[in-house]
Amino acid sequence: MTVVASYLYRAGKRAEEVPLVTTPVDARESEFIWIGVTDPTADEMANLQAMFGLHPLAVEDALNGMQVPKVDIYGNQLFVVIKTAHLEGEKIAYGETCIFVGKHHLISVRHGSARSHQELRRQLEQSPQLLEHGPDYVLHGIIDFVVDGYLPMVETLEDKILELEKHVLMSFLQPEQIRRVFRMRRHVIRFQRVLGPMGEVVGKLSHLDLPCIDDNAKPFFKDVHDHIKRVEGLVSGLREIMTSVFEASNLLEQQRQGTITRQLAAWAAILAVPTAIAGIYGMNFENMPELGTRYGYFAVLGVIVTLCAILYWRFRKSGWL
C-alpha cells in the first residue's frame, strides 16, 4: 500500500500527521482525519478497520476493486464507490475510488486511478473555511474532482470523431478507420453505463438524509449531479456523431455505386448499337442485298458512329457519363 497522505485537520487546517496503528483513533468535535491510500493489502485494510471501526463488508468491497458506483450505509458511516476514467490512446480505462466517511474521518482507497488526490488536497487546504465543515465537504471535493476529469476525456474523443467525420466528406472510410470508429463506439457505450450509476450516487447524496452528510453540503452535491448530466449529454451527442459518420459513409458509398452503375449502363447501351449491327451482318445468309452495295460498308460505319454519338450526347446531358 502507498499511503499518499494521512493528516488530522483542526478547524479546517492541517494540524499533524496521523500514523497508521492497530488501535482505535478518536478525533474531537472540530477535528477530522483524512487518509488517502492506493492499492492496500488485506492486512493494511485490517489496520484501518481497527482504527475507525469500518464495516467488514465495506472493507471487503474496497479490497475487491471491481465494484459499481454505489452508496452503502453502515450504521453512522457511509461507504461510497465511484469510478474514475481516463484515456489511454483511444481507449477509456477505468479506475475505482472507495471512500469511507465517518463523522470525524474520511478514507479514500484508490485502485487504478491515473490522477492523484494531492492536487485536490492542496486546493481544499487553501479554503479552510470550507474544509472545517468536515468529511462531507471532502467527499464532495473528491467526487467533483473525478467527474471533472470526465469532460476533457469526452472532448478529446469528440475531436477524434469530428476529424473522422470531416474525412468522410472528402473520401471513403478505410476498413481500419471503420474498425476504429466501432472501437470508440464500444468504449463510449460502456462509459454511458458508468455515468448512470454515478448519477444515482450523487443524486442520493444530494437528496436523501444520510449519516455524515450535512444539509448545507447537499447543494454542492447537486452541482456535481449537474456536471454529470452535462457529461451525459455530451456522450449522447458523441454517439449521434458516430452514427452520422456511418450514415454519411454509407450514403456516399451508395451514391458512388449508383454513379458507377449508371456509367456502366450507359456504355453498355452505346456498345449495344455496333454489337447489334455487326451481329446482323455476321449472319451468313445469301439473300442480303446490302452486301452488294458499293458503299454499304462505309454507310454502316457511318450509321454506327452517328447512333453512338447521339447516345453519348444524351447520356452526357442526363449526367450518366
Residue pairs with C-beta under 8 A, 6 or more apart in sequence:
1 37
1 38
1 39
1 40
1 41
1 44
2 37
2 38
2 39
3 20
3 35
3 36
3 37
4 36
4 37
4 38
4 116
4 117
4 118
5 34
5 35
5 36
5 117
5 118
5 121
6 17
6 18
6 19
6 20
6 33
6 34
6 35
6 36
7 14
7 15
7 16
7 17
7 18
7 33
7 34
7 35
8 14
8 15
8 16
8 17
8 18
8 27
8 31
8 32
8 33
9 15
9 31
9 32
9 33
9 34
9 131
9 132
10 28
10 30
10 31
11 30
11 128
11 132
12 127
12 128
12 129
12 130
12 131
12 132
12 133
13 125
13 128
13 131
13 132
14 125
15 31
18 25
18 33
18 35
20 35
20 44
20 47
20 48
20 51
21 47
21 51
22 47
22 50
22 51
23 50
23 51
24 50
24 51
24 52
24 53
25 33
25 51
25 52
25 105
26 104
27 33
27 104
27 105
28 104
30 132
31 104
32 103
32 104
32 105
32 106
32 134
32 135
32 138
33 52
33 104
33 105
33 106
34 105
34 106
34 107
34 108
34 121
34 135
34 138
35 48
35 105
35 106
35 107
35 108
36 107
36 108
36 110
36 117
36 121
37 44
37 48
37 107
37 108
37 109
37 110
38 109
38 110
38 111
38 113
39 65
39 110
39 111
40 48
40 62
40 63
40 109
42 63
45 54
45 59
45 62
45 63
45 109
46 59
48 54
48 59
48 100
48 107
49 56
49 59
52 100
52 102
52 105
52 107
53 77
53 102
54 74
54 77
54 100
54 107
55 74
55 75
55 77
55 79
57 72
57 74
58 72
58 74
58 77
58 79
58 98
58 100
61 67
61 72
61 79
61 81
61 98
62 79
62 98
62 100
62 109
65 96
65 111
65 112
66 96
67 81
67 96
67 98
68 81
68 83
68 197
69 81
69 82
69 83
69 194
69 197
69 198
69 200
69 201
70 80
70 81
70 197
70 201
71 78
71 79
71 80
71 81
71 201
71 204
71 205
71 210
72 78
72 79
72 80
73 79
73 210
73 211
75 211
76 102
76 103
76 211
76 212
77 100
77 101
77 102
77 211
77 212
78 99
78 100
78 101
78 102
78 139
78 210
78 211
78 212
78 213
79 98
79 99
79 100
79 101
80 98
80 99
80 101
80 139
80 143
80 201
80 205
81 96
81 97
81 98
81 99
81 201
82 96
82 97
82 99
82 142
82 143
82 146
82 198
82 201
83 94
83 95
83 96
83 97
83 146
83 194
83 197
83 198
84 94
84 95
84 96
84 97
84 110
84 112
84 113
84 114
84 115
84 146
84 149
85 92
85 93
85 94
85 95
85 149
85 150
85 153
85 191
85 194
86 92
86 93
86 95
86 114
86 115
86 149
86 153
87 93
87 153
87 156
87 157
90 157
90 160
90 180
90 183
90 184
90 187
91 183
91 187
92 153
92 187
92 188
92 190
92 191
93 112
93 114
94 112
94 194
95 110
95 111
95 112
95 113
95 114
96 110
96 111
96 112
96 113
97 108
97 109
97 110
97 111
97 113
97 142
97 146
98 108
98 109
98 111
99 106
99 107
99 108
99 109
99 139
99 142
100 106
100 107
100 109
101 135
101 136
101 139
101 212
102 135
102 212
103 134
103 135
103 211
103 212
104 134
104 135
105 135
106 135
106 138
106 139
108 117
108 142
110 117
115 145
115 149
117 142
117 145
120 141
120 142
120 145
123 141
124 130
124 131
124 137
124 138
124 141
125 131
130 137
131 137
131 138
133 214
133 216
133 217
134 212
134 214
135 212
136 212
136 213
136 214
136 217
137 217
137 220
139 205
139 213
140 205
140 217
140 220
140 221
140 224
143 201
143 202
143 205
143 221
143 224
144 220
144 223
144 224
144 227
147 198
147 202
147 224
147 227
147 228
147 231
148 227
150 195
150 228
150 231
151 227
151 230
151 231
151 234
154 231
154 234
154 235
154 238
155 234
157 184
157 187
157 188
157 238
158 234
158 237
158 238
158 241
160 184
161 181
161 184
161 238
161 241
161 242
161 245
162 241
164 173
164 177
164 180
164 181
164 245
165 241
165 244
165 245
165 248
167 173
167 177
168 245
168 248
168 249
168 252
169 248
172 249
172 252
172 253
172 256
173 181
173 245
173 249
178 249
181 242
181 245
181 246
184 242
185 239
185 242
188 235
188 238
188 239
188 242
189 239
191 235
192 232
192 235
192 236
192 239
195 228
195 231
195 232
195 235
198 228
199 225
199 228
199 229
199 232
202 221
202 224
202 225
202 228
203 225
204 210
205 213
205 218
205 221
206 218
206 219
206 221
206 222
206 224
206 225
207 218
213 221
262 320
263 320
263 321
265 320
266 311
266 315
266 320
266 321
267 321
269 311
269 315
270 308
270 311
270 312
270 315
273 304
273 307
273 308
273 311
274 304
274 308
277 300
277 303
277 304
281 288
281 290
281 300
290 296
290 300
293 299
312 321
315 321
